[in-house]
Amino acid sequence: MLFFLVPVASIAALIFAIAKAAGIMKQPEGTDQMIKIAGNIRKGASAYLKRQYSGVALFFLVMLILLGVMAYGDNLGFLQTGLISDFVPFAFLTGGFFSGLSGFFGMKIATHANSRTANACRTSLNKGLKVAFSAGSVMGFTVVGLGLLDISIWYLLLKYAFGLGLQETTACMITFGMGASSMALFARVGGGIFTKAADVGADLVGKVEAGIPEDDPRNPAVIADNVGDNVGDVAGMGADLYESYVGSIISSMALAVSAFMSVPDLQMGGVVLPLIIAVVGVLLSMIGTVLVRTGEKTEQKQLLKALRRGTNFSAIVIAIAAFFLVWFLLGWQNIGFYFSILSGLLAGVLIGFYTEYATSDSYKPTKKLADTSKTGPATIIIGGIALGMNSVFVPVVVIGVAVLAAFTFGGGFFSAIPGVPAASSGLYGIALAAVGMLSTLGITLATDAYGPVADNAGGIAEMAGLEAEVRERTDALDSLGNTTAATGKGFAIGSAALTALALIAAYTDRIKELIASANNLDFSTQLEKVEEIFDKTFNLSVMNPTVLVGLFIGAMLPFIFAAFTMNSVGRAAQAIVVEVRRQFKEITGLMEGTAEADYARCVTLCTKSAQKEMIIPSLLAIIAPVATGLLLGVEGVVGLLAGATATGFLLAIFMANAGGAWDNAKKYIEAGNLGGKGGSNHKAAVVGDTVGDPFKDTSGPSINILIKLLSMVSIVFAGLVLAFNAIDLVKDFYIK
């Protein structure tokens, strides 16, 4: 009965988001010029998302038809039996819809809050922080509210309306995770290409060549740059963290079903536990948002302290509450799972702190990176790459310890669970660690999503010619936003590694389910027989050449994916550079401020480039695991998933931290250090920042989606892979 708290919590989160949005809309928007600028940004962002969703809708239609054939092919004469459940195509569709909806609502409120934040900063820094943070809260609670709502709807429909068992229910629900991940990848890649093409183009021509300030209204790409903050860093990030959130929950639910087959009561408790942790996390995140406030000092440490007050409260209380939830749902003898949750929660906090240390201009690494600008762009680029590479060490150690701890505690460290293999319950422990890491996503995402709002506020303050102290306040909030955004990416990447491990286990469980079905074995009561057949059929050792080849393919994919997205940003940025140069040259009076730039032209160019360039990288995640499975079979797919998870985790951290450090090194100089704005150090730092832009906002954050989507696609198409490889054990799945 505790499950029914989940839809209640989802509705409460959405009501809280609506209330926050209403409070923002009551704030004054500022001068006529501020209202005009904000309107242009809002118009550009809405036009981009409309075009993006129209294109993505075609992809979802094709996938719906393909999944429909796999589900209903037996009725149509294509297959001897359906390869997937009849509910899978619709679950896939709703996952994508809710993921896109999360980003859309976040973008809408962000484009209304930007000018209001700038106007609030005319009064005080604290008021500006509250408006921007409230906008971030709308994003955070929309994501968790819609995520829990989607889970609630499907669980209630499948289990109660259609009478499916827990095994079938959770297997179908993984598919809406695939839909969410697909939507998130398109949103992250497309939005990232848009925002970084505009940002790089505006900086290279405006700051470096023309020597004008950031967000100067004379720069033709300035509106596109501000639009990009919303479609990439808000809409893309919202879709990204939506799929991270639901992915961690449904993977742990699926593993609970397979791990505790022989203990029905424990199985039900294991399914409900991650959901109730999420429910408590929603409540604590609401309380935590109320605690965020600051004074009038623009120092980063002071502002970080204000945000930490809310996030630390939520994390500490959820750590306490989880103990009693595990005790109640799984029993005192299984309290080890509490420490699995705690290991994930602590890992998230440690990764967040280290990310802050590596990327914030309040600490030595970024200050040292800024010093390298004294000898030009080359040395700051070399220094940033080295910083990013070095920054993978601590997160890898943290995640490694968390995985071992979660597995050990979940595997019966205190007492073994009768009839349950230690390996199965240990994998469930790893899945719970990912849930723990994202348990307070409502407030964690709020601290992340507020950054683009503050960035937009600074742009509006500059373009509207507001007082210098207003820009100083918005810059302080923006610089803090870079650090919190990097921290948010750290959480997303860390949880992706844990969730991907859980999904690899879910993939092997799916293969076992298909073997059981093909051989008329009951998966719950004849699991040992199924395991025996699986072990005799597949060799998952790295000494198996097929697994090794799959491992190399998987290890390659994040690099190929990053190359595609980096080149996409480069090509799109080139178009913006050419256009900005043209306007500076051809529009008489533009540099003197007596003529207005053609902002719409740059927005249109970015939109077209992003829509064109996002297709190939996004399809890579869908095609690669299916193609590998058809060529190398199940063993090749397992190798691919392991290789992609390992290199993807490292590459994502490297790119996110290097990009964040370059950005804050530039801001450190702009704050008056090392010669300040306009000097040679500043120009070198701007070049470093343009290199880091696609690192931290396009390629890096997209990789964590990639590694989870590879696993989910593999799970959904497992039956097709078995059928194509003509494995006798699943002869009923042959395609005619």
N, C-alpha and C positions, 0 to 999 in steps of 0.2 A: 504493500500500500504506500510505502514511502515514495515509490516512483511518481505518484501523482503530485508530489511537490515540484517536480521538474517543469511541467507546463505552467504551474503557478509562478515559479521563479522566472521563467522566460517572459511571461506577461509583465511581471513586476519590473524586470530589467527594461523592457520596451517602454513601459509607462514612465520609468525614471528618465530614460533617454528623451522622451517627448517633453517631459517637464523641464529638463535642462535646455532643450531646444527652444521652448516657449520663453524661458528666462532670457536666453540670448537675444531673441527677436524683440524683446522689450527694450533692449539697450539702444541708445541713439546711434545712428550710422555715421554721423559726422557732417562735414561740409558738403556742398553740392559737388565739388570736384571729387571728393572721396567716394560719394555715392555713384558718380559716373564711372570711375575707375573700377570699383567693385562690381558694377553692373557688367562691364566689358569682360572682366575675369569670369564672372558667373556664366555669361552667355557663351564664352569660348569653351568652358569646361563642360557645360551641358551639351553643346554641339558635338564635342569630341566623344563623350560617353554614348550619345545617341548613335553615332556612326559606329563606334566600337561594338556596342551591343547588337547592332544590326548584322555586323559581320560575324560575330561569335554565334549568333542565332543560327546561321547557316551550318556552322560546324556541329552544333548540338542537334540540328535536324538530321544531318548525315549519321551522326553517332546513334541517334534514336532509332533510325531505320536499321542500322547494322545490329544494334542490340536487340531490336524487335525480331529480326530474322533469327538470331541465335536463341531467343526465348521461345518464339512461336513457330520456328521452322518445322518442327515435327508435325504441326497441324497443317502446314502448307506443303508438305511433301519434300522439303529440302533435306531434313535430317531424320535419323531414326529416333532421336530423342532430343529434347531441348537442351542446349548447352548451358543455359543459365536460367535462373528463376524468372517466372512471368512478371515479377514486380521490378526487376532490375532496371529496365529502360526508363521507367517512371521515377524511380529513386535517383537515377543519374540526372534526370532533367531537373528535379526539385533541388538537388544539391547545387547545381550550377545556378539556378534561379536565385536561391537564398544567398549564395556567395556574391553574386553580382548586385543583389539588392543591398547587402551590407555596405559595399563600396559606394553605391549610388546615394544612399542616405547620408553617409559620412561626407561625401563631396558636397551635397546640397547644403548641409549646415556649415561646413567649413567656408564655403563661398559667401555665406551670409555673415559669418563671424569675423572675417578678416578686417573689414573696415571698422567694425564695432570694437575689435581689439585695439586697432590703431587709435580710435577715438577715446577709448578708455585709458590708454597710455598718456593721453593729454592731461588726465586727472592724476593718476598715480600708477606706479609699476604693479602694485598689488591688484588693482582693479583690472589692468590689462592681462595679468596672469590668470585671474579668475575667469575672464571671458574666454580666453584662448583655451584654458584647461576645461572649461565647461563644454566647448566644442569638441575637444578630444574625448570627453566623457560620453558625449552623444555617440561618437564612433565606437567607443569601447563597449558600451552597454547595448548598442544595436547589434554588434557582432555576437556577444554572448546570448542576447535575447533571441535572435533569429536562429542561432546555432542550437540552442536547447529546444526551441519551438519545432525545428525540423526533425530533431531526434524524437521528440515527444509524439509528433504526428505519426511518424513511420512506425514507432514502437507500438503505439496504441492500435494502429490500423492492422499491422501484421500479426500481432500477438492476440488481440482481442476481436477485431472485426473479421479477420480471415482465419484465425485459429492456428497460426503457424507455431511451431516449436521455437525454443530459444535459438537453436542452431541455425535454422532457416532465417529467422528474424534478423539476427546479427549479420549473417552472410549477405543478406540483401542490403542492409544498412551501410555496409562498407562501400557499396556502389554509389550511394549518394555522396560519400567522401570523394570518390573518383570524379563525380560531376563538379563538386566544389573545388577540387584541385585543378581541374581543367579550366574552369572559369578564372580561378586565381592566377594561373599561369598566363593566360591571355591578358588579364588586367595588369599584372605586374610587368610583363614584357612590353606590352603596348604603351602603358602609362609611363614606364621607365624610359622607353625610347623617346617619347614625346618630351618629357620634362628635361631629360639630359641633352637632347638635341638643342632645345631652346636655351638652356642654361649655358652650355658650352659655346654656342654661337653668340649669345649676348655678351659673355665674358671676354672671349677672344677678340671680338671686334670692338666692343664698347670699352672695356677696361684697358686691355693691352694696346690695341691699335689707336683708338680715339682718345684714350685717357680720360673718359668721363666716369662718374661714379656708378656703382651698382644701382639698378632700378631707376636710372635717370630716364625721364620721360622722352628724351630725344632718341633713346635706343629703340629701334623698331621691334626688337625681339622681347621687350620688357613685359608686355602683356602675355605673350606666349610662355615666357618663363614663369610667370605667376599662375597661369592656367595649369602649367605642368606640375606645379607643387600639389595641386588638387587632384588631378587625374592620376598622377603617379604615386605620390607620397600619402594620399588620403584614400582615394578609391581603390588603387592597386593594393595598398597595404591592408585595407579593410578586408578585401577578398582573400588576401594572403593569410591573415591571421584567423579569419573565419575557418578556412580549411585546416589550419593547424589545430585549432580548438576542437572542431568536430572530429578530425582525424585521430587525435589522441584519445578521445572518449570512446569512439566506436571500435577502435582497434583493441582497447582494453576490454570492452564488452565482449568482443568476439573471442579473445583469448581466454576470458573467464569461462565461457561456454565450453571450449575444447579442453581446458585444463581440469575442470571440475566435473567432468562427465559422470563420474561414479558417485558424486556427492551432490544430489539435486539442491539441497538447502544452501550449501556453500556456493553452488553455481549461481543461484538466484541472487545471493548476497554479493557475489563478485561482479555480476552484471550491473547491479544497482549502485554499488559503491562509487565508481567514478562519476556517476550522475549526481549523487548527493553531495560529493565533494564540490562539484561545479555549482550546485545550488547554494551551498554555504559560501563559496567564493563570491557569488553574485552579491549576497547580502553584505559581506565584509568589504567588498569593493565600493559599495554605495556609501558605507560609513567612512571609508578611507578618503573618498573624494571631498567630503566635508572638511577634512583636516588640512587640506592644501591651502596655504596662505603664506605671504611673505611680507617683508618690510620694503623699504624704498632703496636699499643698496642694490646696485646692479652687479655685484660680485657673483661669480658662478657658484662658489661654494654655498653662499646664502640661498640662492635659488634652488640648487640641488637639495639642500636641506629641506626646503619647503615641500618639494615633490616627494622626497623620501619619507616625510612624516606620514603621508597617506599610504604609500606602497609598503613601508616597513610594518605599519600597523596591520594591514591586511595579511601580509605574509606570516607574521608572528601568530596571529589569532588562528589562521587556517591551519598552522602547524599544530596548534593545541587541539583544535576541533577535530582534526583528522584522526587523532588517537582514539577518541570516543566513538567516532563513526566506524572505524575498523573493528573495535571491540564489540560494538552492537551488531554489526552486519556479518562479520566473519568469525566472531568468537575470540575469547581471550587467548586460546591456544594458537591462534593465527595472527597474533599481534605483530609478527615480523613484517607483514605487509604495510604496517604503519611506517616502519623505517624505510621501506621501499619508496613510499610517497615522500617522506622527509628527505631522502637522498636527492630526489628530483627537484624538490623545492629549494633545497640548499644549493644544488648545482646551478639553478637558474639565478639565484641571488649572487653567487660567486662569479658567474659569467658576466652578469650585469655590472658588478663592481669592477671587474677586470677590464671590461670593455670601456667603461668610463675612464679608468686610469690610462688605457692605451690611446684614447681618442680625444679626451677633454684637454683644452688649453690651460687647465689649472694644474696640470701635472707635467713631469719631466719629459716623457717621450714626445709629446706634441711640441713642447717648447724647444726641445732639441732639434726636432724636425724643422721648425720655423727658422732656427739658426742656420740650417743648410742652405737657405735661400740667399745667403750672403754671397755665394759663389755661383748663383744662377739657377735656371730651371732644371738643368740636368741633375745636379746634386740633390735637389729637393725631391725629384722623381725617384732617384736611386734610394734616398733615405726613406721615402714613403713605402716603396716596395719592400725594403728590408724590415721596416716596422711592421707591415702587414704580415710578412712571413714569420717574423719572430712572435707575433701575437697569437699564433695558433697553438703554441706550446701549452699555455695555462688552460684554455678551454678543453683541449684534448685530454689533459690529465684529469680535469674536473669531471668531464663526461665519462672517461674511463673508470674513475673511482665510483661515480654514480651508478654506472651499469653493473659493475661487479657487486656493489653494495645492494642494489635493488634486486639483482638476481639471487644473491646469497640469502638475503633476508626473506625474499619471496619463496625461495626453494627449501624452506624448512629449517632455517638457522636455529630457531628456538625449539621447534618440534616438527617432525615430518607429518604431512597430512596423509592418513591411511588411504591407500588406493589411488593416490595422486602422485605421478612422477615428479621428482624434484625439478627436473628441467622444465616441465610444463608450467608449474606454479612459479618458477623463477622468471620465466618469460612474461608471465602476467605481472610480476613485480616490476619488471622493466617498463611495461606499458603504464602501470600506475605512477611510475616516476615521471613520465611525460605529462600525465594528468596533474600531478603535483606542481610541476614547473609552470603549467598554464592555468592553475586553479584560480588565480586572482587576475585573469586577463582583463577584466573590466577596467580596473584602474591602471594596470600595466600598459594597456593599449591607449588609455587616456593620456598618459604621460608621453607616449610616442606620437599620437596623432595631433597633439596640440602644436607640435613644432612647425608643420607646414602653415598652420594658421598664423603663428607669430611671424614666420618668414613673409607671408603675404602682407601682414600688417606693416612690416618694415618697408616693403615695396610701395604700398599705398601712401605711407607717411612721406617717403621720398618724392613720389610723383605728385603728391598734392601740396608739396612745399610746406609741410608742418614744421613746428619748432624743432631745433636741434635736440632738445632733451627728449622729445617723443621718439626720435630715431634712435637715440641712445638706449632708451628703455626697450624698444622693439628689437634692437640688435642684441641686447642682453638675453631677451627671451628666445630669440632665434638661435643664438649660440648654445644656449641650454638645450634647445630643441634638437640640435645636431647630436649632442651627447645622448639625450634620451632616445632619439631615433636609433642610434648605434646600439644602445642597450636593448631596445625592443627587437632589433634584428638579431642580437645575440640570443635572446629568449627564443625567437622563432627558429633560429638555426639549431640551437641546442635541443629544443623539443623535437625538431625534425629528425635529428639523429636517433633519439630514443624511440620515436614513433616508427621510423623506418625499420629499426630492428624488430619491433613488435609486428610490423606488417610482413616482414620476411617470414616470421614464424606463422603468421596467418596464411601466407601463401602455401607453405608446406602443409598446413592443416587443410586447406582447400583441396590440395591434391589428394590427401588421404580420404577426404569426404567423397571425392569422385571415384576413387578406387573402391571404397566401401559400397557405393551405389552400383557400380558396374558389376560387382561380385556378389550382390545381394547380401551384404553384411550389414549388421546394425552398428553404426559408428559409435554409439554410446556404450553398448554392451560387449562388442567384439573388437574393441580398440587394439588389443594386443595382436590379434590376427591381422588387422589392417596395418599396424606398425611393422609387423614381420614382412608382409608383402611389399610395403614401401621400401624397407631397408634392402630387400633382395633385388628390387627393381632399379633403385637409384643409388648412385655413389656420389655423395656430396662432398667428398674429400677434395682438398685443393690439389692432391696428387692426381686427380682425374683430369686429363687434358681438356675435356669438355668444360668442366667447371672453371679451369684456369683460363681458357679462352674467353668464357663469359665474364670472368673477373676483369680481364684486360679491357673488354668492350665496355663494361660498366665503369671502370676507372677512367676511360677515355671520354665518356659522355658529358660529364660536367665541363670538361675543357672545350669540347666541340660546341656545347651549348653556350658557354661564356664567349667563345670566339664569334659565334653568330650574332649574339646580342651586342657585343662590343663593336663589331663592324657595322651593325645596324645603326647604332648611335653615331658612329663616325660618319657614315654616309648621310644620315639625316642632318647632322650638325654642319656638314659641308654645304648643304643646300641653304641653311640658315645664314652661315657666314657670307656666302655669295649674295644673298638677298639683302642682308644688313649693309654690306659694302655698297651695293647698288643704290639703296635708298640714301645713304650718306652722300653719295656722289651726285645723284640725280635730283633729289628733292631740295630745291633752293630754300635756304633759310632754316633747314632742319637743325644744323649744328648751332645756329645762333639762337634757336628756341622760338623763332617766329613762324615756323610751319610745323604741322603735326605729322608724325610718322604714320605709315600704313601698317598698323598693328595687325589687322585682320589677315593680311597676306602671310605673315609669319605663322600665325595660328593655323591657317589652312595648310601651309607647307608641312608643319609638324604633324598635323592630323593625318595627312595623306601618307607621309613617310612611316609613321607609327603603324598605321593599318596594314601597309604593305609589308613592312619588315618583321612584324610579329608572327607571321604565319609559319615560316619554316622552323624557328626555334620551338614554338609551341607544339607543332606536330611531331617534333622529334621525340618528345616524351611519350606520345601515344604509339608511334610506329616502332621505336627501338625494342621495347620488350616483346612485342608481338612477333616482329621479324626474328629476333634472337630465339624466341621459343619455337618458331616454325623451323628454324635451321638447326638449332642445337638442343632443343627439347627442354625439359624441366631442369636438368642439371645446369645447362647454360644460363637459364633465367636466374637461378639461385646465385650463380657466380656474378651475373650482371648486377643484381640488386646489392650484393655485398660490396662490389667494387665501386658502384656509384655512390653508395652511402659513405664509404670511407673517404674517397677523394672529394666528393661533393661537400661534405662537412668541412674539410680543411680549406677548400677553395673559397667557400662562402665566407668563412671567418676572415681569411686573408683579405678578400676583396672589400668586405664591409668595413673592417678596421683600418685598412690603408686609406680607403676613401674618406672615412670620417676624420682621420688624423690630418690628411691634406686640407680638408675643408676648415677644420678648426685652427690649423697653422696659419691659414690665410686670415681668419678672423682675429687671431692673436696679433698679427701685424696690423690689421685694420684698426685695432683698439689703441694704436699709438706706439706699439713696440717695434723695434728694429727699423725705425724710420717712418712707420705709419703708411697711410694710403698714398699711392702715386709714386713711391720710390721704386728703385730697382728690386729690392727685396719683395715688395708687394707684387710686382709684375711676375716675378719668378714663382711666388706662391699661388698666383692666379692660374698659371700654367699647370702647376701641380694639382690644383683643385679641379681643373677641367679634365685631367686624366682620371682623377678619383671619382668624378661624378658618375660615369657609367659603372665604375667598380661598386660603389655603395648603394646606388639607387636603381640600377637595371640588372646587371649580371648577378651580383652577389646575393641579393634577397630573392631572386628568382630560382636559384639553385636549390634552396631548401624545399621549394614546391616540387621541383623536378624529381628529387629523390623519393618523395612520398608518392607522387603520381606514377612513377615507374612501378612501384609495388602494387598500387591499387589496380592499375591496368593489367598487371600480371595476374592478379587474383581473378579479375573478371573474365579474362580470356584463357584461364587455365584449362577449361574443357576443350577449347578449340586447339590448344597446343597439344594436348594429349591425343585428340582425335587425328590431327594431322600427322603426328609421329607414329601412328598405327601401333600403339602399345596394346598388346593383347589383353592386359588387365582391364582396359576400358574400351573393349571392342564395341560396346553399345553406343559409343560416341563417334563412331566412324561417320564421316560425311559420305553420303551416297555417291 
